[in-house]
């Protein structure tokens, strides 16, 4: 929770970007696991929390652009709620903490909207089915109409405000990044041959929970790093494999961290692992060296891909001119995803608005395989917080498809590539802010080099 004045200023800035009508920002409801009262941990909609602050379910924030009034509609706890939950603040008292004096119930909101049918009602895209239904009931629209009727004007206005993080926001993000760092260190210091992936995951989650955080996304902890988003945790850690951990903490303040580390299941890298890992880290270091305000993130992505391609060419996996290799998307066989994304109150900040709005500021995305998965391509500016995450993967099914279909075959030595079919995959990720025109990696120093990683791995095997 920031000062009341912070929320007042945020709403003022939004009003300046919008012309007229009503801005309706929907908070989230509880999500049930298997019956109504047994719910998942509550996570508030980030745009609602950004402008209206209240971190509880079934809230609606409304800004009347024409009358310059702000409202929160929701509910007050009943005595039945208090019996189960203990004393709770009234909605009015909570709203005052965020600079809002006008409050009402859900029924009051229905009446208010009914009395203002002549005004344009702006709302942002919904990602939960229950919110789609609720908005439909409020606005007399079908779920399909709700899905297709969100306000692009509002999405751009919010994105072009929330993309620029204030110093106090960056402080909150950095705190989440440091918890994230501790989670990854615990994985490095814990994993051993013979353990299960879920045992390592449990230790990672322990650090998260002990710091009063939740996960900013479901943890990836896998010896099958070639599967990009592998949430299965049932494999046994075997000698000769690598363990990829992609995990982040979301703090009680609502801000996220996001890191990926890859390290050997054994105490040390094998020679083959070390060569590929050094190519990855060389590419990462090159990325870090060129990050600054004024460069497009698409340029950064392509420069990183060139460094990876150069490294793989030195091993004989790629052949030909590197510029032509990258132009034709050959590198995407080994890195089929984008380099990074915006980060803040969502781990992929505001991705429900669409990548073209948040990550490209309206510019059309490439349709080329690999480059089409780049979530952010826009010019970097002061206040932007984002991730850098190069990867190198050997995906047997993808390699077979390209080999069978002759895709980019003149640039690829499949005989040499086949030697890596059982290698797996790796990536390394850090979080960055642009400040005063320059980039800064957020958080305390993180192990990155082979020597630094092996120092942490020695701690696992010394127990």
ABEGO torsion letter per residue (X at the ends): XBBAAAAAAAAAAAAAABABEBBBBBBBBBBBAABAABBBBBBBBAAAAAAAGBBBBGBBBBBBAAAGBBBBBBBBBBAAAAAAAEBBBBAAAAAAAAGBABBBBAAAAAAAAAAAAABBBBBBBBABAAAAAAAAAAAGBBAAAAAAABBAAAAAAAAAAAABBBAAAAAAAAAAAAAAAAAAAAAAAABBBGBBAAAAAAAAAAAAAAAGBBBABBBBBBABAABABBABAABBBBBGBBBBBBBBBBBAAGBBBBBBBBBBABABBBAAAAAAAAAAAAAAAAAAAABBBGBBAAAAAAAAAAAAAAAAAAAGABBEBAAAAAAAGAAAAABABBABBBBBABABBGAAAEAAAAAAGGBBBBABBGAAABABABBBBBGBBBBBBBBBBBBAAAAAAAAAAGBGAAABBAAAAAAAAAAEBBBBBBBBBBBGGBBBBBEBBBBABAAAAAAAAAAAAAX
